[in-house]
């Protein structure tokens, strides 16, 4: 369909799922204390229903951002790789790692785009001033 092979569709789907898994892993790391397990009952607290709702929304949005990044990775490699299980596994592993660092990727992309917009508007202002 539309020139995509079954392998391309699998790549897009699996990269999206892989990136969501990476995002979930990063959310777990943010939630738990990696240095030690809880030692007493006071170490664990139940959040209020409002806080649980906010955390659920945060987690859902975090997973969506990871999924979008995974979709982009999958689309980037469509038709550009050898259709072997090894290649697919490496790209899925890459998508999991990217899902884990998705907030940093999006933040870096935002800085790049903002800098480019600033540069373009600055160049445009200079061109306008030179023509006056």
Secondary structure, DSSP 8 states (H G I E B T S, - for coil): -TT--HHHHHHHHHHHHHHHHHHHHHHHHHHS-SS----SGGG-----HHHHHHHHHHHHHHHHHHHHHHHHHHHHHTTTS---HHHHHHHHHHHHHHHHTHHHHHHHHHHHHHHHHHHHHHHHHHHHHHH-
